[in-house]
Amino acid sequence: MSKLIIMEALVVEKKRKNIDIPIDTFRALSIRAASEGKSLKSFIENLLVMEATAMSDEELYHFLFKNKPQGSVYLNETEQSEFENWLGI
């Protein structure tokens, strides 16, 4: 289930995902989160956002082209228009 959060007049869509992590990782991240005065949840969310934003377009394209070959098929005019509308261009 997705939910929308409004932050400073910016709407950000979020997705919920449960993850399992080893207990040692849990402890280490909990300590780092506490040292920064954050909850573990907030700390992990921030780590993931930073990792995702650090990824270059070239890396994403390479991965998608290699693993999702249907992405190399050109869009028809309707799909192109819908995609551009989704991007807001």
C-alpha positions as CSV (number, residue, x, y, z in Angstrom):
1,M,0.0,0.0,0.0
2,S,1.3,3.4,-0.9
3,K,0.7,6.5,1.1
4,L,1.3,10.2,0.5
5,I,3.2,12.4,2.9
6,I,3.1,16.2,2.5
7,M,6.4,17.8,3.3
8,E,6.9,21.6,2.8
9,A,4.3,21.7,0.0
10,L,6.0,18.8,-1.7
11,V,4.0,15.5,-2.1
12,V,6.2,12.4,-1.7
13,E,4.8,9.0,-2.5
14,K,6.1,6.3,-0.2
15,K,6.1,2.5,-0.4
16,R,6.2,0.2,2.7
17,K,8.5,-2.8,2.7
18,N,9.3,-5.2,5.5
19,I,12.9,-6.4,5.6
20,D,14.8,-9.0,7.5
21,I,18.4,-8.2,8.6
22,P,20.9,-10.1,10.6
23,I,21.0,-9.3,14.4
24,D,24.5,-8.0,14.2
25,T,23.5,-5.6,11.5
26,F,20.5,-4.6,13.5
27,R,22.6,-3.8,16.5
28,A,25.3,-1.9,14.6
29,L,22.7,0.2,12.8
30,S,20.8,0.8,16.0
31,I,24.0,2.1,17.6
32,R,24.7,4.4,14.6
33,A,21.1,5.7,14.6
34,A,21.2,6.4,18.3
35,S,24.6,8.2,18.0
36,E,22.9,10.5,15.4
37,G,19.8,11.0,17.6
38,K,17.5,9.2,15.1
39,S,15.3,6.2,15.3
40,L,16.5,3.1,13.5
41,K,13.7,3.3,11.0
42,S,14.5,6.9,10.1
43,F,18.2,6.1,9.9
44,I,17.7,3.2,7.5
45,E,15.3,5.2,5.4
46,N,17.8,8.0,5.1
47,L,20.6,5.5,4.2
48,L,18.4,4.1,1.4
49,V,17.5,7.5,0.0
50,M,21.1,8.6,0.0
51,E,22.1,5.3,-1.8
52,A,19.4,5.7,-4.4
53,T,20.2,9.3,-5.2
54,A,23.9,8.5,-5.5
55,M,23.2,6.0,-8.3
56,S,23.8,7.6,-11.7
57,D,21.4,7.4,-14.6
58,E,23.9,5.4,-16.5
59,E,24.0,2.7,-13.8
60,L,20.2,2.5,-13.7
61,Y,20.0,2.4,-17.5
62,H,22.7,-0.3,-17.7
63,F,20.9,-2.5,-15.1
64,L,17.5,-2.1,-16.7
65,F,18.8,-2.7,-20.2
66,K,20.6,-5.8,-19.1
67,N,17.9,-7.2,-16.8
68,K,14.7,-5.9,-18.3
69,P,15.2,-6.1,-22.1
70,Q,11.6,-5.1,-22.7
71,G,12.8,-1.6,-21.8
72,S,14.8,-1.5,-25.0
73,V,11.6,-1.6,-27.1
74,Y,10.4,1.8,-28.4
75,L,7.1,3.2,-27.1
76,N,4.2,3.7,-29.3
77,E,2.8,7.3,-29.5
78,T,0.2,6.7,-26.8
79,E,2.7,5.2,-24.4
80,Q,5.2,8.0,-25.1
81,S,2.5,10.6,-24.4
82,E,1.5,8.9,-21.2
83,F,5.1,8.7,-20.1
84,E,5.8,12.3,-20.8
85,N,2.6,13.3,-18.9
86,W,3.8,11.2,-16.0
87,L,7.1,13.0,-16.1
88,G,5.4,16.3,-16.3
89,I,7.1,17.3,-19.6
